[in-house]
Amino acid sequence: MRWSIQQLLAKKEEGLEMDASVDVRELIERDREIRDISPVQVSGRGDFTGDTVTFHVRLKGSMVLPCSRTLADVNYPFDIPMTESFRLDGAPVDEEDIHLHEPENGYVDLLPYIKENILVELPIQVFADNVSDHDSPAPQHGKDWEVITTEEAAGKNQEEEEKVDPRMADLAKYFDK
């Protein structure tokens, strides 16, 4: 996913098509939430406009993340659209345009931008479906406590509201008036 400026300028007339698999396992060391990540399928094209090349790319793959509730492994597939542009004429880039970049040492390298887009798209929470107690690294119950779903919590709160303390029964009648 790296081209010299001369290679890109040679493709200016016909355009640039991409369909490759990229290894981004380095992300496991950069973000401790990522337990494993498959090679990322990068497909798209590079369009030339004047002295600028714009890459319209789709990143597809899957990663293993910890469940927010149980810490069990969750396979999380992703499909991320990405658009990045590079100035090929050496003119300075306006700092306000976050999607326009300068080549580094005469080369356009998409790999750092691919990694960045994957990290930006990481979900805040991921939940595993149907994890049993013995599969979960985190305990799901203990003495006088247990993990419950939102629906179970709503049901318990409704039951507690229906029970009226006998000492407050007369006070509860006051609000019925």
N, C-alpha and C positions, 0 to 999 in steps of 0.2 A: 504494500500500500504506500510505496514511496516512488516518486518520479522526479527526475531532474527537470528543470525548466525547459531544456531543449527537447526532452522526450514529450513533454506536454504540448509544446508549440508545434511539434511534428504531427500531433494528433488533432490539431485545431480544425482542420477541414472536415474530417470524418467523425469527430467526437470521440469520446472515451467511454467504453462499456466496461463494467466491472462485475465479476461474479467469482468471488474467492472466499476461502475459509481462513480466518485469522485466529491465531492462538493468543488469548488475553489472560492466561493463567496468572500473570503478574498481579492482577486485581485481587487475588486471594490474599496476597501480602499487604496490599494497600488498604483493604477494608476487611476488618475481622468478621463482619457479618456474612461475607461470602465464603461459604465452606467449599464450594466447587463450582466450576463454570466450564461449559462445553466450548469447543471452538465456535466462533461467531461467524455466521454466514453473512458476508457483505455483498450486496448486489445493488446496482444502480448505474448511474452514468455521470460523466463530467461534461458540462456544457460550457462553451467558450463564448464570451461576450467582450469584445475589445481585447483588453489586456488582462482580463479576469477569467478564471476558471471556477465554475460553481459545481460542486459535487452534490448530487441528490442521491442519497444512499439509504437503504433499509438494512438494519442490523437485526438478525434473527439468531436466537440461541436459547439456552436455558441455564439457570444457575440453581444451586442448592443454598437455601437460606434457613436460618433457625425460625421455628414457630415462635411467635411472640408470647404465647401462653405456656407452651410445654417444652420449648427448646428442641423439639424433634425436627429432623430434616424435612424440608418442604421443597419440592421441585417447582421452580418458578420460571415458566417460559416467558420470553420477552420478544417483542417486535417493535423496534424503535426507528422512526423516520429521522433522518439527519440531513441537514443542509449546511455546508461550509463552503466559503469562497476564499480564493487566494489571488492576490495581485501578482502578476508575472512580470511587470515592467520595472520593478524596483522602486516605484513611487511610494512615499510614506502612506501608511494606512491611518485613517481617522479613528481615534480611540473609541468613539461613540458607537461604531459599528462592530458589534461583538462577533458577527459571523464572517467578517472579512479579515484575512490574515496575510502575513508576509511569509514567503518561503524562507527557510533557514538554511544558510550556506548553499544556496542554489538548488535546494530540494524541497518538494512538497511532500510531507509525510502525514497521511491521514490517521495512522495508528494512535497517536496521542488523543486525537479528537474522538475516535471511536471509543477509547477507554473512558474518556471524560463523559461522553453521552450515556454510556452504560451506568456509570456511577451516579449520574444525576437522576436517572430513572429508577434507582433502587426504591422499592416501596418502604414506607415507614413501618408498617406492620404486615406480617404474613401469618396466616393461621392454617394449621394442619387439620385435615378432616379425619375423624374417627381414630384418634390416637389412644391406644390402651395404656393403662397405668404402667405395665412392665416395659413398653416401648418408649416411654417418655423419660428423658433425663431429669426433668423437673418433677417434684412430687405434686400430685393432684389432690391430695387430701392428707390430713394429719389430725392430731387430737383437737377436737372442737372446731375444725375448719375443713372446707373443701372448695374446689374451684367449681363454679356453676356458670351456666350460660345466662345471657341477658334475659331470655324468656323465663327461665326458672327464677331469677331474681325478681322480675316483675310480678310473678305469681305469688311469691312469698311476701312481697310488700303489700299486695292487695289483701292477703289473708290477715296480715298484721293490722291493717287499717280497719278491717271488719270487726276485729276483737276490740271491745271497749273495756277499759279497766273499770271494775265494779265501783271503785271509789269515785270515778269520774262520770258515772252513768247519768246522774242528774245534770251535770254540766253539759253533757252531750245533748241532752234534750233541749237545753237553752238555745242552741243554734238551730234547732228545727223550727223555731217560731218565726 
